[in-house]
Amino acid sequence: MGHHISEKGIEAKKSCVDKILNWPQPKSASEMRSFLGLVRYIATFLPALAEYTAILSPLTSKECQADFPYWTDCHQRAFDAIKALVVSRECLTVIDHDEPGNNKIFVTTDASDLRTGAVLSWGETWESARPVAYDSMQLNSAQKNYPVHEKELLAVVRALKKWRTDLLGSPVLVYTDHRTLENFGSQKDLSRRQARWQEFMSDFDLTFVYVKGEDNSVADALSRLPADDSPIEDETYEPGNNAVWQNWVKGNVGVNATLSIAADSQFLNDIRSGYTTDSFCKQFAEGLTSVPGIRSVDGLWYVGDRLLIPRSGTCREDLFRLAHDALGHFGADKAYATLKDHYYWPNMRRDLVRSYIPGCAECQRNKSATVKPAGPLHPLPIPDGRGTSVALDFVGPLPKDEGFDCILSITDRLGSDIQIVPTTVDITAEQLAVLFFNNWYCENGLPDEFICDRDKLFVSKFWKALHKLTGVHLKMSSAYHPESDGSSERSNKTIVQAIRYHVQRDQKGWVRCLPLLRFQMMNSINASTGFSGFQL
């Protein structure tokens, strides 16, 4: 039942608190803040807590974030003492189902990119409730690729499975910092996974309650424990659940924290061990002292400034995930351009082009085949300078979101800038002029010519008068005719393709992601120019 009964009385079984007892030694100020945040709301039940936190609190300063001090025996004793207090009888309690009185059962959950965390507590209010047990479980490779709301829901499902015997038959208040879960019970359109979870959760009397993220410190800390070698709960594989190899950031940058970037130590160790097993690396090692440009630093081998990656485990695949999946699922050229200046292994481009990109399930599902046109191309002349020739086009109609149902794309034909503006299909010519003024003219100035299809807005009297007054030439093309207006049609295809990775299951949320899509498109290297839009 999760309890240990002895002559000392009722205590928590070790399996209920092992995540606390096995908490690894903090190695940065962020990890120390995460651990101390665990005890913030249960400090009332922890005697002499301040005596130990006074020793560890100085390790959360900005100076320690940049240069974490040496871990002394005094730090270790305080660290172990706090863990002992958190799992002691003075802190933990048991649930009395026979005489609950005014007490209620609370399950508080949270999820990060690596783990789920939960705490079971019992008391009159959530703020004053005493903890009963803690839980923290790693995400497997498929679960790491779940959308955020499903990760948060997975944390709830895991907690219900873990403490089923304590929760069945009693009203349970589930506290979460993800507000959308409050409406999960009334959600109409469910995925297969969500339907399974909803069927399981129907056995319990649950009420979801939203709590701010900064108040959810205990479950948040448990969900951000470093990865370990403990077994990972697995689920049936579902196509498309490719894991995105990424470091967790959410919640680790506090008010007084500074952002830091560091290499994954396990990843570097895998590289070092791979040097001893990969056949190419064995031959490479023989030339370390004789071939110019080859060097070794901290056990890592470099060709010039490029780190040599051996064929070991998932090292190469992890880098492909970072360059392709995490950066917008663009093509092989852009992914290779991201990697080529920093990493090296034989036939790296071939592995990317022939194996990884064609095998990406997300790309297979969301990208359409590009077929060459039957007729000859009649491209427009190359513009003389940046911003002199601008192509305008509409993408829509789209599902209504935040009052918008259409997208206006404004593309500089020289490739230096693109703007993605939400609008409506019934926009007037005057309103379009205002959109162009606010989103392009104020930043790039007035172009010499517009390239657009024969939309009624572009042939209206207003536009004709505007062009006559400003001296701008309007060049017409046919709709869906990339032979002449290839730049805007290419932009539209990329926009529609990229939106699919961000739109929600109810076809909402596309307006919110438009600034991110523009950043990703402007940040990627263009195959024609060899530069990104931001560089130009």
Helices and strands as residue ranges (DSSP letters): E 3-6, E 9-12, H 14-21, H 29-38, G 43-45, H 49-56, G 57-60, H 62-66, H 73-86, E 104-111, E 115-123, E 130-138, G 143-145, H 148-162, H 164-167, E 171-176, G 179-186, H 192-201, E 205-210, G 213-215, H 217-222, H 265-274, H 279-286, E 294-297, E 300-303, E 306-308, H 315-320, I 321-325, H 332-339, E 343-344, H 348-350, I 351-356, H 361-366, E 389-395, E 406-412, E 418-423, H 429-436, I 437-441, H 442-444, E 449-453, H 461-470, E 473-477, H 486-499, H 514-523
